[in-house]
Amino acid sequence: MYQRNTGSYDEIPDGMKRYLNNYGCHFNKKLYEEAVSRMYRKVNGKKEKMNTYSKEHVDRVLATHGIALERGEMYDACYVFTMCASDFLGKSVPNEQCQAMFVKDMIDDADAVDGYIFNAFYAKCVFCNTPIEWDDML
């Protein structure tokens, strides 16, 4: 059976330790921008890079649809909002209101522990062998 090397969570880079000491398992603005720089969506069969959404824009969209987050930390909601726009918007998530509800569902998921969105992103980076320059994220 083929097994892909998924890296080791026991070997945390020093830069990541510094990041975690400053921000915990949450996206700061720089890490959010780095994550989005790796995202794209297909438009008419062609890859199109994603743009970042400002925190103010995401907060405004959520408020417009009457959504208040209980656990919205730093730029986590911006990451989920953009990831949803990249992967699901216009497909299984038909419109902005549903996108806002998706963000609420992900951020305030009752059975998820604090930091799980950050950790899911990091696990994907490790699995895909796309390193993060942690010192640049501080």
C-alpha positions as CSV (number, residue, x, y, z in Angstrom):
1,M,0.0,0.0,0.0
2,Y,1.3,3.5,-0.8
3,Q,1.8,5.8,2.1
4,R,2.5,9.4,1.9
5,N,4.9,11.0,4.3
6,T,2.8,13.3,6.4
7,G,5.6,14.8,8.4
8,S,5.8,14.8,12.2
9,Y,3.9,16.9,14.6
10,D,6.7,16.1,17.2
11,E,9.1,18.3,15.3
12,I,7.8,21.9,15.7
13,P,10.0,24.5,14.0
14,D,11.4,27.2,16.3
15,G,9.6,29.9,14.3
16,M,6.3,28.1,14.7
17,K,6.9,27.9,18.5
18,R,7.4,31.7,18.5
19,Y,4.3,32.1,16.4
20,L,2.2,30.0,18.8
21,N,3.6,31.8,21.8
22,N,2.4,35.1,20.3
23,Y,-0.9,34.1,18.6
24,G,-1.8,30.6,19.8
25,C,-3.5,28.3,17.2
26,H,-5.1,31.2,15.3
27,F,-4.5,33.1,12.1
28,N,-2.9,36.5,12.4
29,K,-3.1,38.8,9.4
30,K,0.2,37.6,7.9
31,L,-0.6,33.9,8.2
32,Y,-4.1,34.6,6.8
33,E,-2.5,36.4,3.8
34,E,0.0,33.5,3.3
35,A,-2.8,30.9,3.4
36,V,-4.9,32.8,0.9
37,S,-1.8,33.1,-1.4
38,R,-2.0,29.3,-1.7
39,M,-5.7,29.3,-2.7
40,Y,-7.3,29.4,-6.1
41,R,-10.7,28.6,-7.6
42,K,-11.6,27.4,-11.0
43,V,-13.4,29.8,-13.3
44,N,-14.4,28.5,-16.7
45,G,-11.9,25.7,-16.2
46,K,-9.0,28.0,-15.4
47,K,-7.2,28.5,-12.1
48,E,-7.8,32.0,-10.6
49,K,-5.9,33.2,-7.5
50,M,-8.0,34.3,-4.5
51,N,-7.8,37.7,-3.1
52,T,-7.9,38.4,0.6
53,Y,-11.0,39.8,2.3
54,S,-10.5,42.4,5.0
55,K,-11.6,41.6,8.5
56,E,-14.0,44.6,8.2
57,H,-15.6,43.1,5.1
58,V,-16.1,39.7,6.6
59,D,-17.5,41.2,9.8
60,R,-19.8,43.4,7.7
61,V,-21.1,40.3,5.7
62,L,-21.7,38.4,8.9
63,A,-23.6,41.3,10.4
64,T,-25.6,41.9,7.3
65,H,-27.0,38.3,7.6
66,G,-27.5,38.6,11.4
67,I,-24.6,36.3,12.3
68,A,-22.6,36.8,15.5
69,L,-19.6,34.6,16.2
70,E,-19.1,33.2,19.7
71,R,-15.5,32.1,19.1
72,G,-14.2,34.3,16.3
73,E,-10.5,34.7,17.1
74,M,-8.2,37.1,15.1
75,Y,-8.4,36.2,11.4
76,D,-9.8,32.7,11.7
77,A,-13.2,33.8,10.2
78,C,-11.4,35.6,7.3
79,Y,-9.6,32.3,6.5
80,V,-12.8,30.3,6.6
81,F,-14.7,32.9,4.6
82,T,-12.0,32.9,1.9
83,M,-11.6,29.2,1.8
84,C,-15.4,28.9,1.4
85,A,-15.3,31.4,-1.5
86,S,-12.5,29.4,-3.1
87,D,-13.9,25.9,-2.8
88,F,-17.7,26.1,-2.3
89,L,-19.3,29.4,-3.2
90,G,-21.6,29.1,-6.2
91,K,-21.6,25.4,-5.8
92,S,-22.7,23.7,-2.6
93,V,-22.7,27.1,-0.9
94,P,-25.0,29.0,-3.3
95,N,-24.8,32.6,-2.0
96,E,-23.2,35.0,0.4
97,Q,-25.8,34.4,3.1
98,C,-25.0,30.7,3.0
99,Q,-21.3,31.5,3.0
100,A,-21.9,33.6,6.2
101,M,-23.7,30.6,7.8
102,F,-20.9,28.3,6.7
103,V,-18.4,30.6,8.6
104,K,-20.6,30.5,11.7
105,D,-20.9,26.7,11.5
106,M,-17.1,26.2,11.2
107,I,-16.0,28.8,13.7
108,D,-18.6,27.9,16.4
109,D,-18.7,24.1,15.8
110,A,-19.8,22.8,19.2
111,D,-17.6,19.6,19.1
112,A,-14.5,21.3,17.8
113,V,-11.7,22.4,20.1
114,D,-10.1,25.8,20.1
115,G,-7.6,26.2,17.3
116,Y,-8.9,23.3,15.1
117,I,-9.2,25.6,12.0
118,F,-5.5,26.6,12.3
119,N,-4.5,23.0,12.9
120,A,-6.5,21.8,9.9
121,F,-4.6,24.3,7.7
122,Y,-1.3,23.3,9.2
123,A,-2.0,19.6,8.7
124,K,-2.8,20.3,5.0
125,C,0.5,22.2,4.6
126,V,2.4,19.3,6.2
127,F,0.6,16.7,4.1
128,C,1.2,18.6,0.9
129,N,4.8,19.4,1.8
130,T,4.3,23.2,1.5
131,P,6.3,24.7,4.3
132,I,5.5,27.9,6.1
133,E,8.2,30.5,6.8
134,W,7.1,31.0,10.4
135,D,9.5,33.8,11.2
136,D,7.9,35.8,8.3
137,M,4.5,35.3,9.9
138,L,5.5,37.1,13.2
